[in-house]
Amino acid sequence: MKFVYVGKEVVSDSLKARAEKKLNKLDRYFSREPEALIRFRQQRGGRNIAELTISVDGLILRAEENSNDMYLSIDRAADKLESQIRRYRTKLGKRVRDARAEAPEEVVEPVYEEANYDVVRVKKFSVKPMDVDDAITQMELLGHNFFLFMNAENDSLNVLYRRNDGAYGLLVPEK
């Protein structure tokens, strides 16, 4: 597994070793070598946040945890990633086996801009064609409430979102 670390004055060798030890256990789930982005942050009040993002074959897995101890945050986030993988194992296995020949989706670091209209973050990412079931799986793995994707069925950009009742909604543009 390839590791990329992000953090200001928080990243120590012992934190790196702990994260690598925990994430190397997940290697068995992937046929290709995944890349792990590990972000450490400290907030006011002593909260330590560990955000772990694994990308492989166009699939993105993400978990974030916070606690008073950074090591505990790493452990909890890694455990959360492993439970996501176990929960979606069959879908993930099928997705990895049926990977399209196109280039995998890249995780691009968010670009932070100061704007006059309350835009506090701009995030750019590549959009690849997928069906609605794959979009639901990807959204769940990311832990988001919405997901923008190129619908392979109608070749248009669609937005998938989680409704308040727990069901999913799909926004499709009229042509």
C-alpha positions, -999 to +999 in steps of 0.1 A: +000+000+000+013+035-009+009+060+019+005+098+016+004+119+048-011+153+054-010+172+086+007+202+102+031+195+130+009+165+139+025+138+117+051+118+138+069+086+130+049+067+156+016+079+141+027+069+107+037+035+120+004+030+137-016+040+106+005+018+083+002-012+106-036-008+107-041-002+070-017-029+058-042-054+072-066-043+046-043-052+017-058-087+015-090-072+002-075-057-029-059-073-060-040-041-069-019-020-046-041+007-031-031+043-022-039+056+012-043+093+020-040+098+057-049+132+071-042+142+107-058+173+122-061+188+157-090+210+166-095+234+195-105+216+227-080+188+222-100+169+195-077+147+173-091+138+139-078+110+117-092+108+081-083+077+061-090+075+024-081+045+003-084+046-035-079+016-058-093+008-093-116+039-093-130+030-059-128+053-030-132+043+007-132+069+034-135+070+072-130+098+097-129+096+134-121+120+162-113+116+199-090+130+225-062+106+214-049+105+179-040+068+181-075+060+191-088+080+162-066+061+138-077+027+153-114+036+150-111+050+115-093+018+103-119-004+120-146+017+102-129+011+069-126-026+074-163-028+084-172-009+052-152-034+031-168-064+048-203-049+044-198-042+007-174-072+000-196-087-027-203-055-045-166-044-042-154-078-055-177-076-085-168-040-091-130-047-090-135-077-113-157-058-137-134-028-137-137-009-170-107-004-192-108+034-187-085+052-164-094+050-127-110+079-110-084+101-094-088+117-060-079+153-064-071+174-034-098+200-027-089+235-038-097+261-011-107+295-023-120+326-006-152+337-024-177+365-019-207+342-022-201+318+007-183+292-014-158+279+011-146+249-008-143+238-044-136+202-051-127+189-085-129+152-095-132+132-126-167+117-134-168+083-149-198+064-163-215+040-138-250+027-131-272+038-102-263+008-080-226+015-084-232+052-075-252+041-044-223+019-033-197+046-039-218+072-020-222+048+009-185+040+010-176+077+010-202+084+038-217+113+018-254+123+015-251+130-022-231+118-051-225+133-086-219+107-114-222+101-151-252+078-156-241+051-181-277+044-190-286+079-203-251+094-207-260+124-185-248+138-152-270+127-123-271+135-086-279+107-062-290+118-027-301+103+005-336+114+015-347+121+051-367+088+052-335+068+044-344+061+008-325+075-022-334+101-047-320+107-082-318+141-100-319+137-138-317+167-161-344+171-188-331+172-223 
